[in-house]
Amino acid sequence: MSKASVIYDKFERHSHGQGLKGHATHYCPGCGHGLAHKYLAEAIDNLGIQDRTVAVSPVGCSVFLYYYFDVGNTQAAHGRAPAVALGHKFANPESVVISYQGDGDLASIGLAETIATAQLGAPITVIFVNNAIYGMTGGQMAPTTLMGQTSSTSPSGRDQYNGQPMKMAEIIAGLDGPVYVERVALFDAKQRIKAKKAIQKALKLQMEGRGYSFIEVLAECPTHLKMSPEETEKWVKECMEPVYPLGVKKDITVEPWFKRNAPMFKGEKILSLTGATTVHPERFCREFPKELDLHDVSLKLAGSGGDGAQTAAMLIARAAISEGFDATHIPSYGPESRGGTSYADVHVAETEVLNPGSPDPLILLAFNTPSLTKFGPAVRKGGYVIYDSSVVTEAPVLDPSIKVFGVPFTGIATDLGKAVVKNIVALGALQAATNIFPRETFLSAIRVALKDKCALIPLNEEAFAWGIKSVEALEQ
């Protein structure tokens, strides 16, 4: 590998570069990854793109690619390398991005990302190392394992019940997005030369902005085949090649098209694209509500899908942000859009929310009995529980220090003619019970949310006022 300056002279990350491991890869003797690394590094070096290159390596035998390549490196979750590669390419269009993946990663857990990225056709380069087995995790059957081939999960050999091996090069070539797809091998000198040329061509096409390229490399895995390196090369030639025929599967000439401008990261520009402005909204808080918590108030809102808990949570977060605080809203939905469980964790922090979850909230807004039963006991001592007494007939026994308010959210909203505003009734009750923000803070957030439905503003303001009155009545 001396020709390729892209490869580190000493592998500092491998056992801290000490001894033989500082000059040897972690791959097993005879593994095809070593040659694939060599040809990829030489191609990067020959094309003079080392400073522009970003290599993405996911889980699998390629996980330590960054040990050896002196380029930009990103680690991806199992199967997600193509999606991460796209992120790099769109964030930095001049970069040369390589997604380096194995068969279990690319053709199994990452199949959706693989197909979607290929069909998109954006110019990235995918190097797919196919050794017909899960190499790193114990030799399980992979999507590319051959019929009859034994593995730790197919000890009797792959059969019809396991399905046929997946021919990824042919699948990718059948999509509209890719411009170049080739399958190569490493079992003799002639095939290695072809592999080297294919990898370099794929990178060159990306440099020219022409499109997506996919190089499938039939590689040896002596460890899991339980053969010598020489025997494994023969096995790849005699057993793998008939199933996975070598050669170019797609090679079309297209004009360079990927000419994206670099993304804009200026805050003012981004705000304008979203319709936001740099003008601060009117603020009504004189200070952070330290009587509730010194730095961070945690809330949980819970009910059935359709109760409006998520909308109420969003309004609380928006109200906090309008006052200059930090806020987060983390929704959690049940499987049904209506009738299923739905809850939200909300944090309002003086400066920064450090953890958006609310496992032990200071404040609970519960819209039904299951929500109150489940989350009520988790409310911290000295906290607040506000629940819909229209539907909750019996509240659970909670710590005596917790202030409990039963307000008929649904009953009030129904009397007003619109049951859907029960969440706004709940916000009024929250304001009166906790004084987390001034009343006008909530009303401003409601008005902004309804700016395109102005006719609904009076009804919502009335619902909010009735929520306040209900709590005031309880405290008298």
C-alpha positions in Angstrom: 0.0 0.0 0.0 3.0 2.3 -0.2 1.8 4.1 -3.3 -1.4 5.3 -1.6 -0.5 8.2 0.7 -4.2 8.1 1.7 -3.4 5.2 3.9 -1.8 6.1 7.2 1.8 5.1 7.5 1.1 4.0 11.1 -2.3 2.9 12.4 -2.4 4.9 15.6 -6.0 3.8 16.4 -5.1 0.1 16.2 -3.8 -0.9 19.6 -2.4 2.7 19.9 -0.1 2.0 17.0 2.1 -0.3 19.1 4.0 -3.2 17.6 2.9 -5.1 14.6 -0.7 -4.0 14.9 0.4 -0.4 14.2 1.3 -1.5 10.7 -1.3 -4.2 10.1 -5.1 -4.1 9.6 -7.6 -5.8 11.8 -8.8 -8.0 9.0 -8.3 -11.7 9.0 -5.5 -13.1 6.7 -6.8 -13.5 3.2 -9.8 -11.2 3.8 -10.9 -9.2 0.7 -11.4 -6.0 2.6 -7.6 -5.4 2.6 -7.4 -5.3 -1.2 -10.6 -3.3 -1.5 -9.0 -0.7 0.9 -5.8 -0.7 -1.2 -7.6 0.0 -4.5 -9.9 2.6 -3.0 -6.9 4.4 -1.4 -4.9 4.3 -4.6 -7.9 5.7 -6.6 -8.3 8.6 -4.1 -4.5 9.3 -4.4 -4.4 9.0 -8.2 -7.3 11.4 -8.6 -5.9 13.9 -6.1 -9.1 14.1 -4.0 -7.8 13.2 -0.6 -8.7 16.6 1.0 -12.2 16.4 -0.6 -13.0 12.8 0.4 -15.4 11.7 3.1 -15.6 7.9 3.8 -18.7 6.6 5.5 -18.4 3.3 7.3 -21.2 1.5 9.2 -21.3 -1.6 11.4 -19.6 -4.7 10.2 -16.1 -5.7 9.2 -15.7 -2.2 7.6 -16.4 -0.5 10.9 -12.8 0.4 11.5 -12.2 2.0 8.0 -11.2 5.2 9.7 -8.2 3.4 11.3 -6.5 3.4 7.9 -7.8 6.2 5.7 -6.4 9.7 6.1 -9.6 11.3 4.8 -12.8 12.7 6.3 -14.4 9.9 8.1 -18.0 9.4 9.5 -19.4 6.4 11.3 -23.0 5.4 10.5 -25.5 3.3 12.3 -26.0 -0.2 10.9 -27.3 0.0 7.3 -27.6 3.8 7.3 -24.4 4.7 5.5 -26.1 5.8 2.3 -28.4 8.2 4.1 -25.4 9.6 6.0 -23.5 9.8 2.7 -26.3 11.9 1.2 -26.2 14.2 4.1 -22.5 14.9 3.5 -23.0 15.3 -0.2 -25.8 17.8 0.1 -24.1 19.7 2.9 -20.9 19.9 0.9 -21.5 19.4 -2.8 -17.8 19.6 -3.7 -17.0 16.6 -1.4 -16.3 13.1 -2.8 -18.4 10.8 -0.6 -17.9 7.0 -0.4 -20.3 4.7 1.3 -18.2 1.5 2.1 -20.5 -1.4 3.2 -20.7 -5.1 3.6 -23.5 -7.5 2.5 -25.3 -7.8 5.8 -25.3 -4.1 6.2 -26.2 -3.0 2.7 -28.5 -5.8 1.5 -30.2 -6.5 4.8 -30.8 -3.9 7.5 -29.9 -1.1 5.1 -31.8 -2.3 2.1 -34.4 0.5 2.2 -31.6 3.2 2.4 -29.7 1.5 -0.3 -32.6 1.4 -2.8 -33.8 4.9 -2.0 -30.4 6.4 -2.4 -29.6 4.6 -5.6 -33.0 5.7 -7.1 -32.3 9.3 -6.2 -29.2 9.1 -8.3 -27.2 11.8 -6.5 -23.5 11.4 -7.2 -22.0 9.3 -4.4 -19.9 6.2 -4.7 -20.9 2.9 -3.0 -18.4 0.2 -2.5 -20.2 -3.0 -1.7 -18.0 -5.8 -0.3 -19.9 -9.1 -0.8 -18.3 -12.1 1.0 -21.6 -14.0 1.3 -21.6 -14.1 5.1 -22.0 -11.9 8.2 -18.3 -11.7 8.9 -18.0 -9.7 12.1 -20.9 -11.0 14.1 -20.3 -14.7 14.0 -20.9 -16.1 10.5 -24.7 -15.9 10.2 -26.4 -16.3 6.9 -26.5 -13.0 4.9 -28.8 -12.0 2.1 -26.0 -13.0 -0.3 -25.2 -16.4 1.2 -25.3 -19.0 -1.6 -27.9 -21.8 -1.9 -26.6 -24.8 0.1 -23.9 -22.7 1.9 -23.7 -23.4 5.6 -23.6 -20.7 8.2 -24.2 -20.4 11.9 -27.9 -19.8 11.2 -28.2 -22.2 8.3 -26.2 -25.2 9.5 -27.8 -27.5 7.0 -27.2 -25.0 4.2 -29.4 -22.3 2.7 -32.5 -23.7 1.2 -35.8 -22.5 -0.5 -37.3 -21.6 2.9 -34.5 -18.9 3.2 -35.1 -17.5 -0.2 -32.7 -17.0 -3.0 -29.4 -15.0 -2.7 -29.9 -11.3 -3.5 -28.1 -10.0 -6.6 -27.5 -6.5 -5.6 -25.7 -5.2 -8.6 -28.5 -6.4 -10.9 -31.1 -4.8 -8.6 -29.3 -1.5 -8.5 -28.7 -1.5 -12.2 -32.4 -1.9 -12.8 -33.1 1.4 -11.1 -33.2 4.7 -13.0 -30.9 6.7 -10.8 -27.5 4.9 -11.1 -25.2 5.7 -14.0 -22.5 3.1 -13.4 -22.8 -0.4 -11.8 -20.2 -3.1 -12.0 -19.4 -6.3 -10.2 -15.7 -7.2 -9.8 -13.7 -9.8 -7.9 -10.3 -10.3 -6.3 -9.4 -13.9 -6.9 -6.6 -13.4 -9.4 -4.5 -10.6 -10.9 -6.7 -10.0 -13.9 -9.8 -9.5 -11.7 -7.9 -7.2 -9.3 -6.9 -4.9 -12.1 -10.5 -4.7 -13.2 -11.6 -4.0 -9.6 -9.0 -1.2 -9.3 -10.2 0.4 -12.5 -13.9 0.1 -11.6 -13.4 1.8 -8.2 -11.4 4.7 -9.8 -14.0 5.1 -12.5 -16.8 5.3 -9.9 -15.0 8.1 -8.1 -14.2 10.0 -11.3 -17.9 10.0 -12.3 -18.7 11.4 -8.9 -16.1 14.1 -9.3 -17.7 15.1 -12.6 -21.1 15.3 -11.0 -22.7 12.7 -13.3 -24.5 10.4 -10.9 -24.6 7.5 -8.5 -22.1 4.6 -8.9 -22.2 1.2 -7.3 -19.2 -1.3 -7.3 -19.9 -4.8 -5.9 -16.7 -6.6 -4.9 -16.8 -10.4 -4.5 -14.5 -10.9 -1.6 -13.0 -13.7 0.4 -13.8 -14.6 4.0 -11.4 -17.5 4.9 -12.4 -17.4 8.6 -16.1 -18.3 8.1 -15.5 -20.6 5.1 -12.9 -22.4 7.2 -10.5 -22.4 4.3 -7.1 -21.2 3.5 -6.8 -17.9 1.6 -5.9 -19.8 -1.6 -8.8 -22.2 -1.2 -11.2 -19.2 -0.6 -10.1 -17.5 -3.8 -10.9 -20.7 -5.7 -14.3 -20.9 -3.9 -15.2 -17.4 -4.9 -14.2 -18.1 -8.6 -15.9 -21.5 -8.8 -18.9 -21.0 -6.5 -19.7 -17.3 -6.2 -19.0 -16.1 -9.7 -21.6 -18.4 -11.4 -24.3 -17.0 -9.0 -22.9 -13.5 -9.2 -21.6 -13.0 -12.8 -18.9 -10.4 -13.1 -18.9 -7.4 -15.4 -20.6 -4.1 -16.0 -24.3 -4.1 -15.3 -25.0 -0.5 -16.2 -22.9 2.2 -17.7 -24.6 5.2 -19.2 -23.3 8.6 -20.2 -25.1 11.5 -18.8 -24.2 15.2 -18.7 -23.0 16.5 -15.4 -26.0 17.7 -13.5 -25.1 18.0 -9.8 -24.3 21.6 -9.4 -25.8 22.5 -6.1 -24.7 25.6 -4.3 -23.4 25.1 -0.8 -26.1 25.2 1.9 -26.8 28.5 3.6 -26.1 28.5 7.3 -26.8 32.2 8.1 -29.5 32.4 10.7 -31.3 35.3 9.2 -31.6 33.6 5.9 -32.8 30.4 7.3 -35.4 32.2 9.4 -36.7 34.0 6.4 -37.2 30.7 4.5 -39.4 29.4 7.3 -41.5 32.6 7.4 -39.9 33.7 10.7 -38.4 37.0 11.4 -35.7 38.4 13.7 -38.2 40.6 15.4 -38.8 39.5 18.9 -42.4 38.9 20.0 -43.8 41.0 22.8 -42.7 39.5 26.2 -44.8 39.4 29.3 -42.6 37.5 31.8 -40.5 39.6 34.1 -38.3 36.5 35.0 -38.2 32.7 34.8 -40.8 31.0 37.0 -38.3 30.1 39.8 -41.1 29.5 42.3 -41.8 26.3 40.3 -38.1 25.3 39.6 -34.9 27.3 39.6 -33.8 26.5 36.1 -36.0 23.9 34.3 -39.8 23.2 34.6 -40.8 19.7 33.4 -44.3 18.9 32.3 -46.2 15.9 30.9 -49.4 16.1 29.0 -51.3 12.9 28.4 -54.6 11.6 27.1 -56.2 9.8 24.2 -55.4 10.6 20.6 -57.6 13.6 19.6 -57.7 15.1 23.1 -55.3 17.8 22.0 -52.5 17.0 24.4 -49.9 17.4 21.7 -51.3 20.8 20.5 -51.4 22.0 24.1 -47.8 20.9 24.6 -46.7 22.7 21.4 -48.4 25.9 22.6 -46.6 25.7 25.9 -43.2 25.3 24.2 -44.0 28.2 21.8 -45.1 30.4 24.6 -41.8 29.7 26.4 -39.7 30.4 23.4 -41.6 33.7 22.8 -40.6 34.7 26.3 -36.9 34.1 25.5 -36.6 30.7 27.3 -35.5 27.4 25.9 -38.2 24.8 25.4 -38.6 21.3 24.0 -41.7 19.2 23.1 -41.2 15.5 22.6 -44.4 13.8 21.4 -45.3 10.1 21.8 -48.3 8.7 19.9 -50.2 5.5 20.1 -50.8 3.4 17.0 -54.1 5.1 16.3 -54.5 8.8 15.3 -57.8 8.9 17.3 -58.5 6.9 20.4 -55.0 5.6 21.0 -52.7 6.8 23.8 -50.9 10.1 23.3 -48.5 11.9 25.6 -45.9 14.7 25.4 -42.9 15.6 27.5 -42.3 19.3 27.7 -39.4 21.3 29.3 -39.2 25.0 29.8 -35.6 26.0 30.8 -34.2 29.4 31.8 -31.2 28.9 29.4 -30.9 25.4 28.0 -32.9 22.2 28.2 -30.4 19.5 29.0 -32.7 16.5 28.9 -36.1 16.7 27.0 -37.6 13.7 28.7 -40.0 14.1 31.7 -40.1 10.8 33.6 -40.8 12.6 36.8 -42.6 15.8 35.8 -43.3 18.7 38.1 -46.6 19.3 36.3 -49.1 16.7 34.8 -52.0 17.6 32.6 -54.2 14.5 32.3 -57.1 14.2 29.9 -58.4 10.8 30.9 -58.3 8.1 33.7 -55.5 5.9 32.2 -53.2 8.9 31.8 -53.8 10.0 35.4 -53.4 6.5 36.8 -50.2 5.9 34.8 -48.4 9.2 35.2 -49.9 10.7 38.4 -47.6 8.6 40.8 -44.5 9.8 38.8 -45.2 13.5 39.6 -42.5 14.7 41.9 -43.3 15.9 45.5 -44.6 19.5 45.6 -45.8 19.2 42.0 -49.1 19.8 40.3 -51.7 17.5 38.8 -54.5 19.0 36.7 -57.0 16.5 35.2 -60.3 16.4 33.3 -62.9 15.8 36.0 -65.5 15.4 33.3 -64.1 12.0 32.4 -62.1 11.1 35.5 -64.5 10.0 38.2 -62.0 9.0 40.8 -58.5 10.4 41.1 -55.7 8.1 42.5 -54.2 8.8 45.9 -51.1 10.9 45.4 -48.4 12.3 47.7 -50.0 14.9 50.0 -47.5 17.6 48.9 -48.9 17.4 45.3 -51.5 20.1 44.4 -54.4 18.4 42.6 -57.0 20.3 40.5 -60.0 18.6 38.9 -61.3 20.8 36.1 -64.0 19.7 33.7 -62.1 20.3 30.5 -64.6 18.4 28.3 -67.7 19.7 30.0 -66.7 23.4 29.7 -65.7 22.9 26.0 -68.9 21.1 25.2 -70.9 23.9 26.9 -69.0 26.4 24.7 -70.1 24.4 21.6 -66.8 22.9 20.6 -65.4 19.9 22.5 -62.1 20.2 20.7 -61.2 23.3 22.7 -60.9 21.3 25.9 -57.1 21.5 25.6 -57.3 25.3 25.7 -59.5 25.0 28.8 -56.6 22.8 30.2 -54.1 25.6 29.4 -56.2 28.1 31.2 -56.3 25.8 34.2 -52.5 25.3 34.0 -51.9 29.0 34.0 -54.2 29.6 37.0 -52.8 26.6 39.0 -49.1 27.2 38.4 -48.6 30.8 37.1 -45.9 29.3 34.9 -46.4 32.2 32.5 -48.6 35.3 32.6 -52.0 34.9 31.0 -51.1 37.1 28.0 -48.2 34.9 27.2 -50.6 32.0 26.5 -53.1 34.1 24.7 -50.4 35.5 22.4 -49.3 31.9 21.6 -52.9 30.9 20.9 -53.5 33.9 18.6 -50.3 33.2 16.6 -51.3 29.6 16.2 -54.7 30.6 14.9 -53.6 33.5 12.7 -55.0 31.8 9.6 -58.2 30.9 11.4 -59.0 34.2 13.1 -62.7 33.4 13.5 -61.8 30.7 16.1 -59.7 33.1 18.3 -62.7 34.4 20.4 -63.9 30.9 21.2 -60.4 29.8 22.2 -59.9 32.9 24.4 -63.2 32.2 26.1 -62.2 28.5 26.7 -58.9 29.7 28.2 -60.7 32.1 30.5 -63.1 29.4 31.7 -60.1 27.2 32.6 -58.7 30.0 34.7 -62.1 30.6 36.4 -62.5 26.9 37.2 -59.2 26.8 39.1 -59.9 30.0 40.9 -63.3 28.6 42.0 -61.5 25.5 43.5 -59.1 27.7 45.4 -61.8 29.8 47.1 
